[in-house]
Amino acid sequence: MIFAEEIFAPFLIEKAYNNSSYSILYPTSYLNFVIGSKKVVVPAYGEYLKTQAALEKDLLVKAQFEKLFPSKKIIMQNSFNA
């Protein structure tokens, strides 16, 4: 079973620009997935955010999608442009 806290994952990102820092809250979600005939593409955030919490959340969500779609390959796609 997938719980809301596993699907919705708002991430607070600290950034610096011109010697000042600011925070951005990204309203991320794993709900924007695409189902194909052999694959399911799911957004991923850990690769961009590079935090342990984000990487663990991606793995947890991938495992849930593997349970939901056992006959399909689950592809976790980086959701941010680097």
C-alpha positions in Angstrom: 0.0 0.0 0.0 1.3 3.5 -0.8 0.8 6.2 1.8 0.5 9.9 1.1 3.8 10.7 2.8 5.5 8.3 0.4 4.0 9.9 -2.7 4.3 13.6 -1.8 7.7 14.7 -1.0 8.2 18.5 -0.7 11.9 19.3 -0.5 13.4 22.5 0.9 16.5 23.4 -1.0 19.0 26.0 0.2 20.6 28.0 -2.6 23.2 30.8 -2.6 23.3 33.6 -5.2 25.3 36.8 -5.1 26.5 36.3 -1.5 22.9 35.8 -0.2 21.1 32.6 0.5 17.5 31.7 -0.1 15.3 28.7 0.3 13.1 27.1 -2.4 10.3 24.7 -1.5 9.8 22.4 -4.4 6.3 20.8 -4.5 7.5 17.5 -5.7 5.3 14.5 -6.3 5.7 10.9 -7.5 2.2 11.0 -9.0 3.3 12.3 -12.4 4.2 8.9 -13.7 3.7 7.4 -17.2 2.6 3.9 -17.9 3.8 2.3 -21.1 3.3 -1.2 -22.5 6.5 -2.5 -20.9 7.7 0.3 -18.6 6.6 2.8 -16.0 8.5 6.1 -15.8 8.4 7.6 -12.4 9.9 11.0 -11.4 12.9 10.9 -9.1 14.4 13.6 -7.0 17.4 12.0 -5.1 19.9 12.3 -7.9 19.4 16.1 -8.1 18.9 16.8 -4.4 21.8 14.5 -3.3 20.4 14.0 0.1 20.1 10.7 1.9 16.4 11.3 2.6 15.6 12.0 -1.1 17.6 8.9 -2.3 15.8 6.7 0.3 12.4 8.1 -0.7 13.1 7.3 -4.4 14.0 3.7 -3.5 10.9 3.4 -1.4 8.7 4.7 -4.2 10.4 2.5 -6.8 9.7 -0.6 -4.6 6.0 0.4 -4.3 5.7 0.8 -8.1 7.4 -2.6 -8.6 4.6 -4.1 -6.4 1.9 -2.3 -8.3 3.3 -3.1 -11.8 5.2 -6.4 -11.4 5.3 -7.2 -15.1 6.8 -3.8 -16.1 10.2 -2.2 -15.8 10.2 0.8 -13.4 12.4 3.6 -14.6 13.1 6.4 -12.1 13.7 9.6 -14.2 15.5 12.6 -12.8 12.8 15.4 -12.6 15.1 18.4 -12.5 17.2 19.9 -15.2 20.8 20.1 -14.1 
